């Protein structure tokens, strides 16, 4: 998940440098959404991992 976020971020940066504003904005938006999904999944896994074993 985080690798996909980094991929879209790199695509956004390259598109921004080359002057493709629409593609850059779309890729940055996708990267932002994926990053927040990754953060939520990370926090959930931390909470679930801290439970006591039965």
DOTIGU-36597 format. One line per field, with one value per atom (N, C-alpha, C, O): residue in one letter; z, y, x. Coordinates in nm, 4 decimals. Example, Ala and Ser with C-alpha at 12.3 -4.5 7.8 and 13.67 -1.06 7.14 Angstrom:
<recs>
resn: [A_A_A_A_S_S_S_S] .
Z: [0.7800_0.7800_0.7800_0.8465_0.7080_0.7140_0.7870_0.8039] .
Y: [-0.5690_-0.4500_-0.3300_-0.3319_-0.2250_-0.1060_0.0030_0.1138] .
X: [1.3190_1.2300_1.3200_1.4236_1.2850_1.3670_1.2900_1.3409] .
</recs>
This chain:
<recs>
resn: [X_X_X_X_X_X_X_X_X_X_X_X_X_X_X_X_X_X_X_X_X_X_X_X_X_X_X_X_X_X_X_X_X_X_X_X_X_X_X_X_X_X_X_X_X_X_X_X_X_X_X_X_X_X_X_X_X_X_X_X_X_X_X_X_X_X_X_X_X_X_X_X_X_X_X_X_X_X_X_X_X_X_X_X_X_X_X_X_X_X_X_X_X_X_X_X_X_X_X_X_X_X_X_X_X_X_X_X_X_X_X_X_X_X_X_X_X_X_X_X_X_X_X_X_X_X_X_X_X_X_X_X_X_X_X_X_X_X_X_X_X_X_X_X_X_X_X_X_X_X_X_X_X_X_X_X_X_X_X_X_X_X_X_X_X_X_X_X_X_X_X_X_X_X_X_X_X_X_X_X_X_X_X_X_X_X_X_X_X_X_X_X_X_X_X_X_X_X_X_X_X_X_X_X_X_X_X_X_X_X_X_X_X_X_X_X] .
Z: [0.0000_0.0000_0.0000_-0.0747_0.0824_0.0884_-0.0395_-0.0813_-0.1024_-0.2284_-0.3388_-0.4238_-0.3378_-0.4360_-0.4123_-0.5076_-0.2871_-0.2544_-0.3064_-0.3652_-0.2844_-0.3327_-0.4845_-0.5419_-0.5503_-0.6963_-0.7497_-0.8414_-0.6939_-0.7388_-0.7053_-0.7807_-0.5945_-0.5597_-0.6605_-0.7012_-0.7006_-0.8003_-0.9351_-1.0050_-0.9719_-1.0963_-1.0908_-1.1891_-0.9767_-0.9618_-0.9736_-1.0368_-0.9130_-0.9209_-1.0631_-1.1094_-1.1315_-1.2693_-1.3603_-1.4440_-1.3446_-1.4264_-1.3967_-1.4877_-1.2733_-1.2378_-1.2994_-1.3450_-1.3012_-1.3604_-1.5121_-1.5705_-1.5741_-1.7189_-1.7614_-1.8809_-1.6673_-1.6988_-1.7174_-1.7651_-1.6819_-1.6920_-1.5595_-1.4720_-1.5451_-1.4184_-1.3776_-1.2602_-1.4732_-1.4408_-1.3953_-1.2981_-1.4655_-1.4284_-1.2950_-1.2122_-1.2750_-1.1488_-1.0312_-0.9267_-1.0477_-0.9392_-0.9111_-0.7953_-1.0154_-0.9974_-0.9264_-0.8347_-0.9684_-0.9063_-0.7614_-0.6754_-0.7339_-0.5964_-0.5096_-0.3935_-0.5638_-0.4892_-0.4569_-0.3456_-0.5546_-0.5320_-0.4281_-0.3409_-0.4371_-0.3399_-0.1990_-0.1025_-0.1869_-0.0560_0.0023_0.1205_-0.0808_-0.0342_0.0090_0.1151_-0.0725_-0.0374_0.0901_0.1692_0.1107_0.2312_0.3561_0.4576_0.3488_0.4647_0.4904_0.6056_0.3846_0.4031_0.4691_0.5570_0.4263_0.4878_0.6354_0.7185_0.6686_0.8089_0.8948_1.0058_0.8440_0.9194_0.9397_1.0493_0.8346_0.8467_0.9447_1.0193_0.9458_1.0374_1.1821_1.2690_1.2083_1.3449_1.3920_1.5067_1.3037_1.3401_1.3716_1.4676_1.2922_1.3193_1.4495_1.5205_1.4813_1.6098_1.7259_1.8242_1.7149_1.8226_1.8377_1.9498_1.7280_1.7337_1.7850_1.8488_1.7582_1.8024_1.9501_2.0073_2.0129_2.1536_2.2450_2.3671_2.1893_2.2720_2.3440_2.2956_2.4581_2.5324_2.4697_2.4295_2.4612_2.4093_2.5079_2.6292_2.4563_2.5439_2.5852_2.6585] .
Y: [-0.1183_0.0000_0.1249_0.2194_0.1248_0.2418_0.2558_0.3676_0.1437_0.1521_0.2128_0.2862_0.1825_0.2433_0.3936_0.4711_0.4345_0.5763_0.6477_0.7554_0.5873_0.6479_0.6525_0.7483_0.5502_0.5482_0.6626_0.7332_0.6819_0.7908_0.9262_1.0219_0.9364_1.0610_1.0940_1.2094_0.9957_1.0177_1.0548_1.1419_0.9887_1.0236_1.1685_1.2417_1.2094_1.3465_1.4468_1.5514_1.4150_1.5063_1.5186_1.6287_1.4068_1.4098_1.4829_1.5632_1.4558_1.5239_1.6739_1.7545_1.7114_1.8528_1.9231_2.0369_1.8570_1.9148_1.9311_2.0292_1.8338_1.8388_1.9279_1.9493_1.9796_2.0747_2.0154_2.0846_1.8912_1.8280_1.8485_1.7620_1.9620_1.9995_1.9096_1.8749_1.8707_1.7865_1.6485_1.5954_1.5910_1.4577_1.4641_1.3738_1.5702_1.5867_1.5978_1.5367_1.6754_1.6926_1.5622_1.5285_1.4896_1.3629_1.2608_1.1922_1.2507_1.1550_1.1934_1.1061_1.3220_1.3658_1.3360_1.2980_1.3527_1.3204_1.1730_1.1353_1.0890_0.9438_0.9065_0.8236_0.9674_0.9385_0.9784_0.9082_1.0905_1.1365_1.0393_1.0055_0.9951_0.9002_0.7694_0.7163_0.7167_0.5911_0.6046_0.5106_0.7207_0.7417_0.7390_0.6807_0.8017_0.8011_0.6615_0.6228_0.5866_0.4481_0.3660_0.2840_0.3883_0.3206_0.3565_0.2692_0.4845_0.5259_0.4601_0.4150_0.4544_0.3908_0.2425_0.1897_0.1755_0.0329_0.0116_-0.0864_0.1020_0.0910_0.1074_0.0314_0.2058_0.2287_0.1107_0.0676_0.0586_-0.0572_-0.1770_-0.2497_-0.1984_-0.3123_-0.2925_-0.3894_-0.1692_-0.1442_-0.1737_-0.2359_-0.1295_-0.1528_-0.3018_-0.3525_-0.3717_-0.5151_-0.5940_-0.6979_-0.5462_-0.6153_-0.5982_-0.6771_-0.4985_-0.4726_-0.5480_-0.5385_-0.6225_-0.7029_-0.8126_-0.8605_-0.8501_-0.9596_-1.0931_-1.1142_-1.1825_-1.3147_-1.3901_-1.3750_-1.4699_-1.5440_-1.6758_-1.7502] .
X: [0.0830_0.0000_0.0876_0.0621_0.1888_0.2759_0.3569_0.3873_0.3925_0.4673_0.3811_0.4315_0.2512_0.1615_0.1510_0.1440_0.1500_0.1451_0.2690_0.2596_0.3845_0.5089_0.5132_0.5650_0.4594_0.4551_0.3702_0.4124_0.2514_0.1664_0.2271_0.2087_0.2987_0.3647_0.4739_0.4874_0.5508_0.6561_0.5950_0.6467_0.4846_0.4157_0.3673_0.3787_0.3136_0.2662_0.3805_0.3657_0.4937_0.6082_0.6610_0.6908_0.6724_0.7225_0.6252_0.6666_0.4960_0.3958_0.3952_0.3756_0.4158_0.4211_0.5406_0.5290_0.6546_0.7748_0.7578_0.8036_0.6914_0.6726_0.5568_0.5368_0.4810_0.3758_0.2375_0.1475_0.2180_0.0866_0.0133_0.0172_-0.0528_-0.1144_-0.2291_-0.2415_-0.3142_-0.4294_-0.3881_-0.4417_-0.2931_-0.2443_-0.1723_-0.1846_-0.0981_-0.0254_-0.1213_-0.0990_-0.2274_-0.3246_-0.3982_-0.4229_-0.4332_-0.5037_-0.4148_-0.4598_-0.2896_-0.1978_-0.1689_-0.1575_-0.1571_-0.1340_-0.2560_-0.2411_-0.3750_-0.4965_-0.5060_-0.5424_-0.4732_-0.4746_-0.3701_-0.3957_-0.2524_-0.1468_-0.1897_-0.1595_-0.2596_-0.3059_-0.4088_-0.4030_-0.5022_-0.6039_-0.5395_-0.5722_-0.4478_-0.3812_-0.2992_-0.2917_-0.2376_-0.1582_-0.2462_-0.2082_-0.3633_-0.4518_-0.5094_-0.5288_-0.5365_-0.5809_-0.4702_-0.4970_-0.3456_-0.2317_-0.2195_-0.1944_-0.2372_-0.2274_-0.3347_-0.3065_-0.4572_-0.5655_-0.5364_-0.5555_-0.4903_-0.4579_-0.3431_-0.3432_-0.2452_-0.1325_-0.1769_-0.1343_-0.2620_-0.3108_-0.3951_-0.3836_-0.4796_-0.5620_-0.4731_-0.4991_-0.3691_-0.2804_-0.2030_-0.1758_-0.1676_-0.1016_-0.1951_-0.1549_-0.3190_-0.4158_-0.4440_-0.4496_-0.4617_-0.4913_-0.3709_-0.3879_-0.2511_-0.1306_-0.1020_-0.0268_-0.1591_-0.1337_-0.2260_-0.2134_-0.3182_-0.4093_-0.3316_-0.2290_-0.3818_-0.3190_-0.3549_-0.4693_-0.2589_-0.2929_-0.3804_-0.3658_-0.4697_-0.5626_-0.5068_-0.5719] .
</recs>
